[in-house]
């Protein structure tokens, strides 16, 4: 199971000639605001279509009619106009009324079953929505055949939950799942040298590969316009030389 994109074009937002994301990988999509990160995820998720007539968005080994059972996407905005409890939200979007134990051990969301989603704090809501997203394709994830797309998932999460959830994702990656996360938390790249990084600028992929190989101080200057002398210490790592 792999993701293959070819000839993707959305005017003034995204232009990707070709992109290949293999099974069993966790890819960090980074770049400045407006670089095309969210647009790329939305194309992979099937939420946006390319304007190119020759465009291809393929998830191999999965029949087109079955993709919804394998692919999930957490967007940045998940506000609900309905007064749903967490349990009702889960039942509406997923086959579950409560989060499976493996998810609840990481995100601790089942304690909010009877709470209205809009009454939770921002961080609590984010954990619920991350859990909901994963639960939508949980059967496929357990088989190592899930495609998990997350747009700014670390926002509002306490550091402890960020650590536990990322460790969980690495376990799922080892099972063969494909995980793609668009975010601005560059410090996480220092902690995950064996993950992949995809650097975007002006709607195009500028670099793609293993973090330990791709991620250098020059990237911060070239793609984020941070002068070398202003690069904060927490972004310096041994593999950055």
N, C-alpha and C positions, 0 to 999 in steps of 0.2 A: 504494500500500500504506500503510494507516494503522491505528492501534490505536484502537478506540472502546469505552469502558466506560460502561455505563448502569445505574443503580439497583443498585449493588453494596453489599451489606450483610452483614457478619459481626459478630455480637454482641460488643460491647466491644473490637473490634479494628479495624474498617474500615467507613466509610460514605461512599461516593462516588456522588453523584447522577449526574454525567456527567464524563467525561474523554476528551479527544481528543489523541492523540500522532501527529503527521504524519510522513510519510516524510522521510528525510534530516535527522533531528534527533538530537542527543545531549542527554539530559535527566539532570540531577543531582537525585536524590530525597534530600532532607535533612530532618532533624527530630531531636528528642531520642529517647532510647531509649523504645521502646513507642509511638512516634508512628504506626506502621502501615506503615512503609517496606517491610519484608520481606513483610508480608501482601499489600500491593499488588502487589509483584513476583510473588508466588506465584499470585495471581489471574490476572495477565496470562499467566503461564507455564502456566496450567491445572492447577496443583498444588493449588489450593483452589477451592471452589465457593461462590458467593454463596448466602445463605439466602433472598434475595428471589426470588419466583417470576417477577418481570419482569426479572430481571437479563440483561444482554447483555455479552458479551466477544467482540468481533469484530476480526479482522485482515482488512481488506478485500483483495480481489484474490487471496486464497489460499483454495483449496477446503479445507474442514474436514479432509478426509482427508489433506491434504498439509502441514498446519501443522508437523508434527514435523520436516520437512525444512527448515523455514525458521526455527524458533524454538528458542533454547537458553537455559538459565538456570543460572547459577553460584550455588549456595546458599552459605550461610556455613559449613556443616559438610560436609566431603567425606572423612571418614575411611573407610578400607576395611578390612574384616575379613579380606580375602584378601591373601596375600603376593605381590602382583603387581609385576612390573617396570614401568617407564614404558612400554616398548614394548607389553607385554601390556595395560596400561591403555588405551593408544591404540587397539589393535586391538579391544578389548572394546566401547568406546563409539563409535568413529568408523570411517569407511572407510579410515583411514590407519594405517600402522605407524610412520611418522615424521611429524613436523610439516612442513607445507608451508614452503618457504623464507621466504615473507613473514612467517609467524608465528615461525619460528625466529630470524630476524634480530632480532626484537624481544624475544623471551622466552628465547632460548638454552636450549631444552629438549632438543634431540636429543642433546646430550652425555650425557644421563642414561639413554639407551635401556636399558642393561643393569642399571641400579640399581633396587633395590627402592624403591617409592614411600615406604614408611614409614621408610627410612633417610636420606631427604633432609631438609635443614633445612626449617623452616616456610616460609621465603621461596621456596625451590626448589620445594617441593610446591605452593605457591600458583601459581607460574608454570606448572607442569605442568597444574594443573587449569584455569587460564584458557585455556591452549592447547587442552586437551581439549574444553572447552566450545565454543570457536570452531570447532574441527575438525569437530564434530558437524554443523554447517550451513555448512561452508566453501563448498560449491558455490553455495548461495543467497547467501552474503555476496559472493562474486565477481560475482554478477549484480545486486548492489544490492538484494536482496530478503530480507535477513536481519533477524530481530528478536532482538537480543542483550540479555539481561537479566543484570545482575551485582549481587550482594548483598555489600557490603563487600569488593570485590576488591583494594583497596589495602592491606589488612591484611597485614603481614609483608613487603611488597615494599620492596626498596631504592628510594631516591628515583630513581636512574638508570633503573630498570625502570619505575617509575610514569610518568616523563616519556616514555620511548620508547613505552610501550604506549598512553598517552593520545593521543600524536601519531598512532599507528597507527589508533586509533579515530576520530579526526577525519578521517583519509583515507577510512575506510570510510563514515563519515557522508556525506561529499561524494558518494559513489557511490549514495546513496539508502537505505542501511540505517538502521534504527531502533535506537538504542542507549539503554538506560536503566540508570543506575548509582545504587544506593542506597549512601550512604557518609557518613562523619563528617569527611572531610578538607575542611573549609570553605575552607581556603587555596586549593584548586584553583578555586573560584569566581572568585577574583581574577584568575586566569590565563586564564579562558575566558569573557570577557564576552559572546561571541556564542552560547554554548550556552544551553540552557534550564535553568531551575531549577523544581522542584516542591517546595514547602515543606509538610510535613505536621505536624499537631498533633492529638492525641487521635483518631487514625484518620480525619481529614478533611483534604482538600486546602485549605490556607489561601491559597496563592498559586501561580500557574503562569504562566511566560512567560520572555522573554529575561533572562538574568542582569543585563545592563547596565541593564535597566529595572526589574526586580523587587528586586534585591539591594541593600539599604540598611542602614546601621547600626541602624536601628530594628528590622530583622528579628531581629537578635541579641538585642535586649532583649525584643521581643514574643514570639518563638517559642522562644528558648533561655534566657530569663531571665537574661541577662548585663547587669548595670548598665552604662550607657553609659560611665562613667568607667573601667570594668574591661575594655573591649574591647581586646584586644591589638593592637599596631601591625601585625602581619602580616595582620590581617583588614581593615585600612583600605586602600582602593584609590582611584585617581583618580575612577572612575565612581561611587564612593559619596559623593562631594561633600566 
